[in-house]
Amino acid sequence: MFCPKCKGLMHPKGDKWVCSKCGYEMPMKQEDKNRKIVAEHEKKETAIIDREIETLPLDESVVCPKCGSRGAYWMLRQTRGADEPETRFYICKKCGYRWREY
């Protein structure tokens, strides 16, 4: 929902909409209140899995640009379009510095 005064984004606060830009407030309609209750009911827990860094592959020929030591763990991620090559992320074995190679 957008503010009728300044066109800023409004967010729910209690039983009313509040503009994040100018502070304008307006009451919520009944269907908005029902939608808010359903949205709160449908919230799911998110589990964060902390992967051990040692499970990543290790490349001993890579040199860390920060500390100059040899050896870094790496992983590939598709950060751009499917027709573009993937990005290789490195994590230094010695100092933990992270960098990427396109």
Rosetta blueprint (number, residue, H / E / L):
1 M L
2 F E
3 C L
4 P L
5 K L
6 C L
7 K L
8 G L
9 L E
10 M E
11 H E
12 P E
13 K E
14 G L
15 D L
16 K E
17 W E
18 V E
19 C E
20 S L
21 K L
22 C L
23 G L
24 Y L
25 E E
26 M E
27 P E
28 M L
29 K L
30 Q H
31 E H
32 D H
33 K H
34 N H
35 R H
36 K H
37 I H
38 V H
39 A H
40 E H
41 H H
42 E L
43 K L
44 K L
45 E L
46 T L
47 A L
48 I L
49 I L
50 D L
51 R L
52 E L
53 I H
54 E H
55 T H
56 L L
57 P L
58 L E
59 D E
60 E E
61 S E
62 V E
63 V E
64 C L
65 P L
66 K L
67 C L
68 G L
69 S L
70 R E
71 G E
72 A E
73 Y E
74 W E
75 M E
76 L E
77 R E
78 Q L
79 T L
80 R L
81 G L
82 A L
83 D L
84 E L
85 P L
86 E L
87 T E
88 R E
89 F E
90 Y E
91 I E
92 C E
93 K L
94 K L
95 C L
96 G L
97 Y L
98 R E
99 W E
100 R E
101 E E
102 Y L
